[in-house]
Amino acid sequence: MALISMVDEPDEKVYHSLKDEVLLFEEDAVPVLEDAWMAATDLLVANRLEELLEEVNFRMVYNRLDTWLQKQKYDLTEAVFIINKFGIKDFDVNDYQNRLDGILKDVWLEMNENLTALEKTKVLNHIFFEIHGFNSKPPNNEEVQHFYLSNLLNYKEGNPTSTGLLYLIATQHLGLPVYGVNLPGHLILAYVDDRHKLKNNDGYTRNDVLFYINPYNGGAVFTDNEIDLYIKQVKLKHKENYFLPASNKMIIKRYLTELEKAYSRENNKVKSGYINKLKELFVEKE
């Protein structure tokens, strides 16, 4: 691509015009940009090429997440993988899908319809934390990398957000009536009565919830009394939706909020700005 050879243009206005033309090529520009970046010896050129790669990657993620919202199926795995691509540009979806499938297969082999909801949760906890070795009580890792599923699958240790997301993905793939709960702080899950699993998740009440699960604490099971206590301890205003199942769409929006905070803590204004733009997609679709 001849345009790439002109990124050393000293005139900023001319460069930004050039940049806009390069971005029109979208994904097709990536291999050429990467080759040029690897070969770059000039600092200005290297920085501009890196900027272009970041922008192209963001646009790919933005468009895919927009498509995910338009489909309205709200498959959790798809959205989490799309966002992982934002953090890790060379994220291999097939590789990590295969790793996830291995976990799901091991759980599926131990499951049967005669088990109670609590017994199914115990099976999942056993496979997740004992057989596959995920840290059942990881430290509260606030660094950005710990929010990404690829990091959790690689090192078996994440944070409340990534651990909760992986656990929730597993339950939903297995057809268990488990949903995320939009309680500030750690991502907890609600296991609802099987008889009501055909309800729209907006139609659940607290009485429909059999118990709650804390993936961040080894999949510990607890009741709404603990949520009441937590709300009082952290001095939150009581809201009923802190006890109720939330949609996958809401959980992904929450995930982006946590990511934005993580990038802001690292003073990465560019990436926190990009995440904010992804969050705006959810406002537009509400």
N, C-alpha and C positions, 0 to 999 in steps of 0.2 A: 504494500500500500504506500504509494508515493507520499501521501500526506504525512506519514509518520516521520519521514526524513526531515520534515520542516518544523519539528517541535522545538528546535533551538531558536526559533524566531524571536528576536529581542523585543519587538514591539508587542506589548501586552494585548492591545486591541486586535492586532492581526492574529496573535496566538489564540485568543478566545474564539475568534471566528473559525480558525482552523480546528480547534477543539470540538466545536459544534458539528463540523463536518465529519470528523472522525467518529463521534458518538452515534451518528446516523447508521453506521455499519453494525452497531450493537454487538451481538456475540461473535460475529465474523471477525471483528477487530481484535479479539482477545489473543489468538496465537501470534499475530504480528506484533502486537504491543508487548507481549511477554518476551519474544525473541529480541526485540529492540531494547527492552529494559535490561535483559541479561547482558547485552553487549555494550550498554551505555558506559562511558567513562567520564562524561561531563555531569557534574552534580545537578545542574539545572535541568538537563535533559532527563536524567534518571528520575528526578522528583516529578517532572511533568508527566512522564510515562506512567509512574506509579499512581498519580492523580487520575489519569485517564482510565487505568485499570480499575481503580476503586469506583469511579463513576459508572463505567460499563457494568461492573458486577452489581452495583446498587440497582441500576435500571432493570437488570435481569430479575433480581429478587423482587423488586417492586411490581413488575408486570406479572410475575408468577403468583405473588400473593394476592394481587388484584383479581386474577383469574380464579384463584382458590375461593375468594369471597363470592364471586359471581356464580360459581357452581352451586353454592349453598349446601354442599354436602358436609363441609367442615370436618374433613378427615384430619385427625390430629397429627398423625405421622407425617402426612404430606406437608402440612404447615410448618412443623418443627424442622423438617429437612430443608425446606425452602429458606427458613431463617438461618439455619446452620450454614448454608451457602454464603450468606452475608458475612459471617464471621470467618469462615474458612473457604477461601475461593476455590481450592482444589478438592473440596469435599466430594467424595465418591459415594453417591447415593446407593449404588448397587452393593458396594462393600458393606456399608452400615446397615442396609436392609437385610443382608444375609446374616449379619451378626444378631440383629434383632430377631429374625426368624428362628435362629438357633435357640434363643431364650424362650420364645413362644412355643416352639416344638417341645422343649423339655417340660414346660408347664402343662401343655395340652396332654402329654402322655400320662401325667399324674392326675388329671382331672376326670371326674365322671359326674353325671347328672344327679346321682344320689347324694352327693356331698352337700352339706348346708353352706350357706353364704360364709359363715365363719371358717368352716373347714377349707373352702376354696381359697380364702385369704391366707390361711396357714400354709397351704401348698405353694401359693405364689411367693410368699415370704421365704419359704425354704429354698425354692429354686433361685430366687432373685438374690438373696443375701448369703446363703450358705453354699449352694452349688456353683453359682456364677461369681460369687465373691464380691458383690458390691458392698461398699462400706455401709453398714447399717446405721452408724452414727457419725457421719462425716463432719468435719469442722464447718463452720459457717463461712465457706469460701466465697468472698465477695469479688474476686478478680474475674474479669470478663470471661476468660476461657472456661471457667467452671460452670457457666450458664449454657454451654453448648453440649449437645448430646454426644457429639463425636469425642469430646474430652472425657465424658463420663464412661462411654463404652471402651475407650482406650485404657483408662487408668482406674476404672472401677470406683471413682470417687468424684462426686460433684458438689452440689449445694442443694438447699431445699427446693429450688426451682427445677433444676435439671433432673434431680432424683425423682421428684414428684411427677414430672412430665413423662419420664420413662416408665414409671410404674403405672401411670394412667393409660399410656399407650398400650401397655401389655394387657391391662384389664379390658380395654375396649376391643382389642384384636381378638380376645378370647370370648367376647360376647357377654362379659359380665356387666351387670347394670351399675357401673361405677362412674361417677362424675367428679370433676374438680369442683371445689368450693372457693368462691371469691372472698375469702377471709384475708385481710391484710396480714402480711408476715409470711409464714411458711405455707406452702401449697399443701392443703389437706384434701382428702377425697371422701365422698359420701357413697356408701353402698346402699342402694335402695331395694325395697321389696320387689322381688321378681314379678309379682303379680301386677305391678304398676310400670314395668319397664317400657311399655308401649306408649306411656304418657309423653307428651312434649315436656322437656325438662323444665320449662317455665311453669308447668302445672303441678309440680311437686310441692308438698308441704313438709314441715319438719316430721310429721307423723309417718311419712313415707320412708324416711331414712332408718335403716336397720341399725347402722353404726357408722362411725367415721374411721378413716385410716390415716396414719401419719407415716408416709414413706420415709421421711427424714429420720424416723426413730424405729427403724427396722420393721416397718409395716404395723406398728402398734395400733391396736383397736381401742377406741374410746367413745364416749357419749357426748351429747350436747352440753352436759354439765361442765365438761372441761373447756368447751368453747365459751360458755358464760364466764367462767373463771378467768380465761385468757383476756376476754374483752374488758373485764374489770381491772385486771393487772396492768394492761397497757393503756387503760383509760380511753378506750374507743367508745364512740356513740353507738348504742345498740341498734343494729339493723337486722331484720329478719333474714335478709339474703346472705348474711354471714353464716347461716346454718343450712342453706339450701343448695342443691345441685346447680351448677352454672353450665352454660353451653360451651362447646369447644371454642367457639368464636370469642367468647368472653375470656376464656383461659389464655388464648393466644394474644389477645390484646393486653392482658395482664403480664404475660411473658415479655412482650415488647417494652412495657413500662419498666420492668425490672432490668432489662438489658440497657435501656436508656440511662437509668440510674448508674449502672455499672460503668458505662463509658464516661459518664459525667464525673464519677469519682476518680477516673484515670485522666481527667481533663482532656479527653479526646472529643473536642467539639465537633469535628467533622462527622465522626461516626454516630455520636449522640444526635446530631442534626438529621442524619439519614434515618435513624430509627424513629425519630419524631415524625418524619414524612411517612413512614410505614404505618405508624399509629393513625395518621390522618385518614388513611384508607378506611379504617373502621368507623370513623366518625361519619364519613361520606356515605357509608353503606347502612347506617342505622336508620 
